[in-house]
C-alpha cells in the first residue's frame, strides 16, 4: 500500500504540472522588442509652457443691441472714465500677472458686451506698468468736457488694444487714492454727468481711497454729478465700504460677471435707464399702441384711453 502513495501524489499534482508546461510554452512565444542600444544618456529639454499661460478667450457676449432697439432703452452714459488698478501687482508689467490679467479681461468682456454706441471713453491704468507720464494728460483750465482729455478711445479701438494686451495710458504708479486725488485736483467741467468705472482689487477700497472718492464726488457735484461703478477683483471683504444706498452706482465682483449673461446684465444696468415713454402715460413706447395720449387721461395696459369720454375719472 505504501508503494502506491507516490503514484497518488503524482496524479494529484498532475494539473499543476500541465498548467506550468502551458505557461512555459506561452512565455517562449512572447514577442520580444528588439531596440537599438544607445550608450549616451538621455537629456530632457525644458517643457514649453508659454501656450498654457495665455488665456483662451471662450467668452461669447450677449449683445444688448437687439433688446435696446426693441424696448427703446435710453442711454444714460455720455462721459465714461475707466480706471484700472494694477498697483498691487508685483509682477507688472508681466501680461499674465495676477492683477493685470483679470483687470484687462474684465474690461475686455465689458467692451465686448456693450452695444455699438456713439461713445468714446478715457481709460487710464494705475500701477507699475505705466508707459505714460502725468504730463501726457495735458490738463488745462480751459477744458470744458472730458472729450478734450487725451487720449480717447472708441469702443472698437479700445477692444483692439485689449485684444493685444497693450498697456493703456497711466495715471502714475501710485495707489488708487492718489490717482483719485489727481482727478479731483484738475479743473474739469462737464455739461453732462460723468460715469466712473473702477476695476481694482477689493483690498484697495480702504479709508484712504474712500476719502479720495468722496472728495471726487463732491467736486463733480458742483457740475452734473458722477455715478461710480466698481468691478472688484479677489476677496470681497471691502465691498461694504464701497456701496452706499444713497449714492449713484454699485459694485460687482469680477467673478460674478465673468459669464456672458451676468456681464450683459451689468452693462444694461450701467449704460441704460428705463425704456422710453414719450407721452408720459406710464406705458413704455415699445408696448404703447396709442403713443399720442393726452396728459391727465386714464389709459389701459396698451396705452390707450380707458374711457371713451373726455373725463379722466
C-alpha positions as CSV (number, residue, x, y, z in Angstrom):
1,X,0.0,0.0,0.0
2,X,2.9,2.3,0.7
3,X,4.2,1.9,-2.8
4,X,1.0,3.4,-4.2
5,X,1.4,6.7,-2.3
6,X,3.9,8.4,-4.7
7,X,1.7,7.4,-7.6
8,X,-1.3,9.1,-6.0
9,X,0.7,12.2,-5.1
10,X,1.9,12.5,-8.7
11,X,-1.6,12.2,-10.1
12,X,-2.8,14.8,-7.5
13,X,-0.3,17.4,-8.8
14,X,-0.8,16.5,-12.5
15,X,-3.0,19.6,-13.3
16,X,-0.4,21.8,-11.7
17,X,2.4,20.4,-13.9
18,X,0.2,20.7,-17.0
19,X,-0.5,24.3,-16.3
20,X,3.2,25.0,-15.7
21,X,4.1,23.5,-19.0
22,X,1.4,25.6,-20.8
23,X,2.8,28.8,-19.2
24,X,6.3,28.0,-20.2
25,X,5.1,27.4,-23.8
26,X,3.3,30.8,-23.9
27,X,6.4,32.6,-22.5
28,X,8.6,31.0,-25.1
29,X,6.4,32.5,-27.8
30,X,6.2,36.0,-26.3
31,X,7.2,38.8,-28.7
32,X,10.5,40.5,-27.6
33,X,11.1,44.1,-28.7
34,X,14.5,44.5,-30.3
35,X,15.5,48.1,-29.6
36,X,18.8,49.6,-30.7
37,X,21.3,50.2,-27.9
38,X,22.4,53.8,-27.0
39,X,25.4,54.4,-24.9
40,X,24.8,58.1,-24.4
41,X,22.5,59.4,-21.6
42,X,19.0,60.8,-22.3
43,X,18.6,64.6,-21.9
44,X,15.3,66.4,-21.2
45,X,14.6,69.8,-22.5
46,X,12.5,72.5,-20.7
47,X,8.8,71.9,-21.3
48,X,7.2,74.8,-23.3
49,X,4.6,76.3,-21.1
50,X,4.1,79.6,-22.9
51,X,0.9,78.4,-24.6
52,X,-0.7,77.4,-21.3
53,X,0.0,80.8,-19.6
54,X,-2.2,82.5,-22.2
55,X,-5.9,82.9,-21.8
56,X,-8.0,81.2,-24.3
57,X,-11.0,83.5,-24.6
58,X,-14.1,81.5,-24.9
59,X,-16.3,84.4,-23.8
60,X,-19.3,84.7,-26.2
61,X,-21.0,88.0,-25.3
62,X,-24.8,88.5,-25.3
63,X,-25.3,91.6,-27.4
64,X,-27.8,94.0,-26.0
65,X,-28.4,95.9,-29.2
66,X,-31.5,93.8,-30.1
67,X,-33.1,94.3,-26.7
68,X,-32.1,98.0,-26.7
69,X,-33.7,98.6,-30.1
70,X,-36.8,96.6,-29.3
71,X,-37.5,98.1,-25.9
72,X,-36.1,101.6,-26.9
73,X,-33.8,101.7,-23.9
74,X,-32.4,105.1,-23.2
75,X,-28.7,105.5,-23.0
76,X,-27.7,107.3,-19.8
77,X,-23.9,107.4,-20.2
78,X,-22.3,110.2,-22.1
79,X,-19.0,110.6,-20.4
80,X,-17.2,107.4,-19.4
81,X,-13.9,107.3,-17.5
82,X,-12.3,103.9,-16.6
83,X,-9.6,103.4,-14.0
84,X,-7.7,100.0,-14.0
85,X,-5.7,99.5,-10.8
86,X,-2.8,97.1,-11.0
87,X,-0.7,98.9,-8.4
88,X,-0.6,95.8,-6.1
89,X,0.8,93.6,-8.9
90,X,4.5,92.9,-8.1
91,X,5.0,91.1,-11.4
92,X,4.0,94.1,-13.6
93,X,4.4,94.7,-16.4
94,X,4.1,91.0,-17.0
95,X,1.0,90.4,-19.1
96,X,-0.2,87.4,-17.2
97,X,0.3,88.6,-13.6
98,X,-2.5,88.1,-11.0
99,X,-4.0,91.6,-11.2
100,X,-3.1,92.8,-14.7
101,X,-4.8,89.9,-16.5
102,X,-8.1,89.8,-14.5
103,X,-8.5,93.6,-14.8
104,X,-7.8,93.7,-18.5
105,X,-10.0,90.7,-19.1
106,X,-12.9,92.2,-17.1
107,X,-12.7,95.4,-19.2
108,X,-12.3,93.4,-22.4
109,X,-15.5,91.5,-21.7
110,X,-17.3,94.7,-20.7
111,X,-16.4,96.2,-24.1
112,X,-17.5,93.1,-25.9
113,X,-20.9,93.1,-24.2
114,X,-21.5,96.8,-24.8
115,X,-23.7,97.7,-27.8
116,X,-22.2,99.8,-30.6
117,X,-22.9,103.2,-29.0
118,X,-21.5,106.5,-30.3
119,X,-19.4,106.7,-27.2
120,X,-15.8,107.5,-26.5
121,X,-14.1,106.9,-23.2
122,X,-10.9,107.7,-21.4
123,X,-9.1,104.7,-19.9
124,X,-6.2,105.1,-17.5
125,X,-4.1,102.4,-15.7
126,X,-2.7,102.7,-12.2
127,X,0.4,100.7,-11.4
128,X,3.9,99.7,-12.3
129,X,3.1,99.1,-15.9
130,X,2.8,102.8,-16.6
131,X,4.0,103.9,-20.1
132,X,2.9,107.5,-19.9
133,X,3.7,110.2,-17.5
134,X,1.2,112.6,-16.0
135,X,2.3,115.3,-18.3
136,X,0.8,113.4,-21.2
137,X,-2.7,114.1,-19.9
138,X,-2.3,117.8,-20.7
139,X,-4.9,119.1,-18.3
140,X,-5.7,122.8,-18.9
141,X,-8.0,125.2,-17.2
142,X,-9.8,125.8,-20.5
143,X,-11.1,122.2,-20.8
144,X,-14.9,122.1,-20.8
145,X,-15.6,118.4,-21.3
146,X,-14.0,115.0,-20.9
147,X,-13.8,114.7,-24.6
148,X,-11.0,117.2,-24.6
149,X,-8.8,115.0,-22.4
150,X,-6.4,112.8,-24.4
151,X,-6.2,110.0,-25.2
152,X,-9.7,109.0,-26.0
153,X,-10.9,105.6,-27.4
154,X,-14.0,104.5,-29.2
155,X,-15.1,101.0,-28.2
156,X,-13.7,99.3,-31.3
157,X,-10.2,100.9,-30.8
158,X,-10.2,100.0,-27.2
159,X,-11.2,96.5,-28.0
160,X,-8.2,96.1,-30.3
161,X,-5.8,97.3,-27.6
162,X,-7.3,94.9,-25.1
163,X,-7.0,92.0,-27.5
164,X,-3.3,92.7,-27.9
165,X,-2.9,93.1,-24.1
166,X,-1.4,96.5,-24.8
167,X,-0.8,98.7,-21.8
168,X,-3.1,101.7,-21.5
169,X,-2.2,105.3,-20.6
170,X,-1.4,105.6,-17.0
171,X,-2.2,108.0,-14.1
172,X,1.1,107.0,-12.4
173,X,2.5,104.3,-10.3
174,X,0.7,105.2,-7.0
175,X,-2.3,103.7,-5.3
176,X,-6.0,104.2,-6.1
177,X,-6.4,107.0,-3.6
178,X,-3.5,109.0,-5.1
179,X,-5.0,108.7,-8.6
180,X,-8.4,109.9,-7.4
181,X,-6.7,112.9,-5.8
182,X,-5.1,113.7,-9.1
183,X,-8.5,113.6,-10.8
184,X,-10.0,115.8,-8.1
185,X,-7.3,118.4,-8.3
186,X,-7.7,119.0,-12.1
187,X,-10.2,121.7,-13.2
188,X,-12.7,119.5,-15.1
189,X,-16.1,120.8,-16.1
190,X,-18.8,118.7,-17.6
191,X,-22.1,119.6,-19.3
192,X,-23.4,116.1,-18.6
193,X,-22.9,113.6,-15.7
194,X,-19.7,111.6,-15.6
195,X,-19.7,107.8,-15.3
196,X,-16.6,106.4,-13.5
197,X,-15.8,102.7,-13.7
198,X,-13.1,101.4,-11.3
199,X,-11.6,98.0,-11.9
200,X,-9.4,97.2,-8.9
201,X,-8.7,94.6,-6.2
202,X,-11.1,94.8,-3.3
203,X,-8.3,95.5,-0.8
204,X,-7.7,98.8,-2.5
205,X,-11.0,100.0,-1.1
206,X,-9.7,101.4,2.2
207,X,-10.2,104.5,4.3
208,X,-7.8,106.4,2.0
209,X,-9.5,105.5,-1.3
210,X,-12.9,106.1,0.2
211,X,-11.9,109.6,1.4
212,X,-10.4,110.4,-2.1
213,X,-13.5,109.0,-3.8
214,X,-15.8,111.2,-1.6
215,X,-13.7,114.3,-2.4
216,X,-14.0,113.5,-6.1
217,X,-17.8,113.1,-5.8
218,X,-18.1,116.4,-4.1
219,X,-16.0,118.1,-6.8
220,X,-18.2,116.6,-9.5
221,X,-21.4,117.5,-7.7
222,X,-20.6,121.2,-8.5
223,X,-21.3,120.3,-12.1
224,X,-23.6,117.5,-13.1
225,X,-22.6,114.8,-10.7
226,X,-20.9,111.4,-11.1
227,X,-22.0,107.7,-11.0
228,X,-19.3,105.4,-9.7
229,X,-19.3,101.7,-10.6
230,X,-16.7,99.2,-9.5
231,X,-15.6,95.7,-10.6
232,X,-13.7,94.2,-7.7
233,X,-11.0,91.5,-8.1
234,X,-10.2,88.9,-5.5
235,X,-11.7,88.9,-2.0
236,X,-14.9,90.8,-1.2
237,X,-14.1,91.9,2.4
238,X,-14.1,95.6,1.4
239,X,-17.3,95.7,-0.7
240,X,-19.5,97.0,2.1
241,X,-17.3,100.1,2.3
242,X,-17.9,101.0,-1.3
243,X,-21.6,100.5,-1.7
244,X,-23.9,103.2,-0.2
245,X,-27.6,103.2,-0.8
246,X,-27.8,106.9,-1.3
247,X,-25.1,107.0,-4.0
248,X,-25.4,106.6,-7.7
249,X,-23.7,103.4,-8.8
250,X,-22.9,100.0,-7.4
251,X,-20.1,97.4,-7.2
252,X,-19.9,93.8,-8.5
253,X,-17.4,91.0,-8.3
254,X,-15.2,90.2,-11.3
255,X,-16.0,86.5,-10.8
256,X,-19.8,87.2,-10.8
257,X,-19.8,89.0,-14.2
258,X,-17.3,86.6,-15.8
259,X,-20.2,84.8,-17.6
260,X,-22.0,86.4,-20.6
261,X,-25.4,86.7,-19.1
262,X,-24.2,88.4,-15.9
263,X,-21.9,90.7,-17.8
264,X,-24.8,91.7,-20.1
265,X,-27.0,92.5,-17.1
266,X,-24.2,94.6,-15.6
267,X,-23.8,96.5,-18.8
268,X,-27.5,97.1,-19.1
269,X,-27.8,98.5,-15.6
270,X,-24.8,100.7,-16.1
271,X,-25.3,102.0,-19.6
272,X,-29.1,102.2,-19.9
273,X,-32.1,103.6,-18.0
274,X,-35.7,102.7,-18.4
275,X,-37.3,102.3,-21.9
276,X,-38.6,105.5,-23.5
277,X,-42.1,106.8,-22.6
278,X,-42.7,109.8,-24.9
279,X,-46.2,110.7,-23.9
280,X,-45.5,110.1,-20.1
281,X,-48.6,108.0,-19.6
282,X,-46.7,105.3,-17.7
283,X,-46.7,102.8,-20.7
284,X,-43.4,102.3,-22.4
285,X,-43.3,103.2,-26.1
286,X,-42.4,99.7,-27.3
287,X,-45.8,98.4,-26.0
288,X,-47.8,101.7,-26.3
289,X,-50.4,101.3,-29.0
290,X,-51.6,104.9,-28.6
291,X,-48.4,106.9,-28.3
292,X,-50.2,110.3,-28.6
293,X,-52.4,110.1,-25.5
294,X,-53.1,113.4,-23.8
295,X,-51.9,114.3,-20.2
296,X,-54.4,113.6,-17.4
297,X,-56.3,110.8,-19.2
298,X,-56.5,107.3,-17.7
299,X,-55.0,104.7,-20.0
300,X,-55.1,100.9,-20.1
301,X,-52.2,98.5,-20.3
302,X,-51.8,99.2,-24.1
303,X,-51.5,102.9,-23.5
304,X,-55.0,103.7,-25.0
305,X,-57.7,105.6,-23.2
306,X,-59.6,103.5,-20.6
307,X,-62.7,105.6,-21.2
308,X,-64.0,106.9,-24.5
309,X,-65.3,110.1,-22.9
310,X,-63.2,113.1,-22.1
311,X,-63.4,112.5,-18.4
312,X,-60.2,111.4,-16.7
313,X,-62.0,109.8,-13.7
